[in-house]
Amino acid sequence: MTMPEQTDQVWHAFLPDARPNQLYGYRIHGPYEPAQGHRFNPNKIVLDPYAMSTARTVHGGDEMFGYRVGDEAEDLSFDDRDNAGTAPLAAVVDRAFTWGDDKPLRTPWHNTVIYELHVKGFSKLLPHLPEKLRGTYEALTTELAILHLKGLGVTAVELMPVHYHGYERSLEERGLTNYWGYNSLGYFAPERSLAASKTPAGSVREFKRMVRALHAAGLEVILDVVYNHTAEGNQLGPTLSLKGIDNASYYRLVADNPRFYMDFTGCGNTLNMRSPQVLQLIMDSLRYWVLEMHVDGFRFDLASALARELYEVDRLGAFFDIVHQDPVLSQVKLIAEPWDLGEGGYQVGNFPVLWTEWNGKYRDTVRRFWRGDGGTVSELATRLAGSNDLYANGGRQPYASINFITAHDGFTLNDLVSFNEKHNEGNLEENRDGENNNLSWNGGAEGPTDDPGIIALRERQKRNFLATLLLSQGVPMISHGDEIGRTQRGNNNAYCQDNELTWIDWDLTDDQRALLDFARRVIHLRLSQPVLRRRRYFQGRSIRGGPGHVVKDVAWLAPDGHEMNDDAWNADFVKSLGMLLAGNAIEEVDERGETITGDTLLVLLNAHDEHVPFTLPGLDDELHQWTRVIDTNDARAPEQPLKGGASYPLQGRSLAIFKMALRERRRPVDAADHQDAAGRSEPVPAGPAA
């Protein structure tokens, strides 16, 4: 049928007889003038951008292109073949669903621990599941999946793209596929390949059941979304949806040659954030996933591209203004990947309030430190304390920093400590793809080894990274499988590998089980200690810690137990550091308005190869009794009591955590508390809170 009506430049029609599972697509008539940016071709059925379900997985036949593939000046030619037999088709869905008492969990940012996972990669090899459920939304509703997530202690799952996505012809020609899904085509429809049901509407129901089950287990659901580009690529890409509907409105075209696309994403095109229709599409999609699908937030891939109203990145762009005033979206979790591939695209620390960011500087600093690079302790302290250099001036708090060591993009944690170089030969690009500067260290051998010394070092390094991540101020994010030492055999760009290389192998070795137990312990420690989850930055202010004893809310210690001085901060040879967190320096209240108290913690980090004797701060008395709770040199070591002033032999490439229980509630100290009878200020001694 022909759409007879147009309102505000949008064509529309009403189909009273359309029922759930009815399939449909659009043929759009208009000029085919690529040199002017117009690529209408009514021979190509295109997908409704607002489709809530889809009926086909689209592949790369020649008939999917608006031009004659292989012709000279290809994209200027016109292809009149009908693609009805293979085109992406939308499906009408029944939106009714019984949510019961499901509601947003609204876990506070400072209490959040994120677990990034790929639906298929996490669940494809889960044991004891029917084959039909493996690799699907339904798999995440099963007891085994939820027990692992809850047992680990995470509070939110961040799902890698679940929007309906397109293919990449070049990958298909190599026998590969876009496994990660960062190639969106439908911004309202769940990816159908992740559904156990093969009916068009089945993916919608299954996704809702998954969210309902995860919420019931106390787990938030965050979606990794790709609104910066689509699967239609550049001028040589297929005509699947927006390109055939209104190419010049939806995409950023080169101003003086609109045949070509501006590409800030590395994927061929960039959505046009200056277009009201594009902004409306994105906002309608985001609201749909919150209101209809009950998700709790979003991580925006290459978010800097969303701020490019002109050429430069504008953090006060229209997109951010709209999100901030939106009564729905301003209330959910918003995470930016604060970079794109264009000039000036690296924008870590420059996003506005309400937004958190993947902190790439945190990742790089922690990797450098544990690799053993000199000259890193000063920046490491800043990252451990919440990266106030990046976020405080913009009015944001420590939870603006999403801290991570690894993510889907790059080495897994196991590979970070096992490979010096990437090994992406399986991607069939002659190992040219993927990041070259990984800040990794293999410990003495490239890849798998039987050397027991290297194996022990690598296991210790994994524990060091996990402990550092979970002891840092900000919001920790763990990449799926890192808690059990998942490997991709050195491939740091496994986006096209839908096979055992990227699926989690749940048949665990003894070392993997030990790493899982360690990860659980450290996450539990984080969630049980308010001083590790501060809502505000450290102020360096003084806190009364016991009779005649005053400490800072955070103090940075040298191995001799005294505070670091300028020489130590600036010396390249210094690779060890102590962090003393005063437990009574917290500004936390519970739901009854009562102050929450916690332990004073001491964290010692040593990236030297040899052991370093650390003097525990405090006096040699019962008031300053420390308990070692974790030492990464021996993950199974029991708790050990030690007195203040004792020397602790922190082994090379190790981290240790000590706690001191508070004896009584303390109050912040006034300046008057530090004045002698003559009114002179007394020096504030270093030492722990009692």
Stockholm file with secondary structure:
# STOCKHOLM 1.0

chainA/1-690         MTMPEQTDQVWHAFLPDARPNQLYGYRIHGPYEPAQGHRFNPNKIVLDPYAMSTARTVHGGDEMFGYRVGDEAEDLSFDDRDNAGTAPLAAVVDRAFTWGDDKPLRTPWHNTVIYELHVKGFSKLLPHLPEKLRGTYEALTTELAILHLKGLGVTAVELMPVHYHGYERSLEERGLTNYWGYNSLGYFAPERSLAASKTPAGSVREFKRMVRALHAAGLEVILDVVYNHTAEGNQLGPTLSLKGIDNASYYRLVADNPRFYMDFTGCGNTLNMRSPQVLQLIMDSLRYWVLEMHVDGFRFDLASALARELYEVDRLGAFFDIVHQDPVLSQVKLIAEPWDLGEGGYQVGNFPVLWTEWNGKYRDTVRRFWRGDGGTVSELATRLAGSNDLYANGGRQPYASINFITAHDGFTLNDLVSFNEKHNEGNLEENRDGENNNLSWNGGAEGPTDDPGIIALRERQKRNFLATLLLSQGVPMISHGDEIGRTQRGNNNAYCQDNELTWIDWDLTDDQRALLDFARRVIHLRLSQPVLRRRRYFQGRSIRGGPGHVVKDVAWLAPDGHEMNDDAWNADFVKSLGMLLAGNAIEEVDERGETITGDTLLVLLNAHDEHVPFTLPGLDDELHQWTRVIDTNDARAPEQPLKGGASYPLQGRSLAIFKMALRERRRPVDAADHQDAAGRSEPVPAGPAA
#=GR chainA/1-690 SS CCCCEEETTEEECCCTTCCTTCEECBCCCCCEEGGGTEECCTTSCBCCTTCSCBSCCCCCCGGGSSSCTTSTTGGGSCCCCCCTTTSCCEECCCCCCCCTTCCCCCCCGGGCCEEEECHHHHHTTCTTCCGGGTTSGGGGGSHHHHHHHHHHTCCEEEECCCEEECCCHHHHHTTCCCCSCCSEEEEEEECGGGCSCCSTTHHHHHHHHHHHHHHHTTCEEEEEECCSCCTTCSTTSCCSSHHHHHHHHHBCBCTTCTTSBCCSSSSSCCBCTTCHHHHHHHHHHHHHHHHTTCCCEEEETTGGGGGCSSSSCCTTCHHHHHHHHCTTGGGSEEEECCCCSSTTCCCTTCSCTTCEEECHHHHHHHHHHHHTCSSCHHHHHHHHTTCHHHHGGGTCCGGGEEEESCCSSSCCHHHHTTCSSCCCGGGSSTTCSSCSCCCCCCTTSSSCCCCHHHHHHHHHHHHHHHHHHHHSSSEEEEETTGGGTCCCTTCSCGGGCCSTTTSCCCCCCHHHHHHHHHHHHHHHHHHHCGGGSCSSCCCCCEEEEETTEEEESEEEECTTSSBCCHHHHHCTTCCEEEEEECGGGCCCBCTTSCBCCCCEEEEEEECSSSCEEEECSSCSSGGGEEEEEEETTCTTCCCEEEETTCEEEECTTEEEEEEECCSSCCCBCCGGGGBCTTSCBCCCCCCCCC
#=GC SS_cons         CCCCEEETTEEECCCTTCCTTCEECBCCCCCEEGGGTEECCTTSCBCCTTCSCBSCCCCCCGGGSSSCTTSTTGGGSCCCCCCTTTSCCEECCCCCCCCTTCCCCCCCGGGCCEEEECHHHHHTTCTTCCGGGTTSGGGGGSHHHHHHHHHHTCCEEEECCCEEECCCHHHHHTTCCCCSCCSEEEEEEECGGGCSCCSTTHHHHHHHHHHHHHHHTTCEEEEEECCSCCTTCSTTSCCSSHHHHHHHHHBCBCTTCTTSBCCSSSSSCCBCTTCHHHHHHHHHHHHHHHHTTCCCEEEETTGGGGGCSSSSCCTTCHHHHHHHHCTTGGGSEEEECCCCSSTTCCCTTCSCTTCEEECHHHHHHHHHHHHTCSSCHHHHHHHHTTCHHHHGGGTCCGGGEEEESCCSSSCCHHHHTTCSSCCCGGGSSTTCSSCSCCCCCCTTSSSCCCCHHHHHHHHHHHHHHHHHHHHSSSEEEEETTGGGTCCCTTCSCGGGCCSTTTSCCCCCCHHHHHHHHHHHHHHHHHHHCGGGSCSSCCCCCEEEEETTEEEESEEEECTTSSBCCHHHHHCTTCCEEEEEECGGGCCCBCTTSCBCCCCEEEEEEECSSSCEEEECSSCSSGGGEEEEEEETTCTTCCCEEEETTCEEEECTTEEEEEEECCSSCCCBCCGGGGBCTTSCBCCCCCCCCC
//
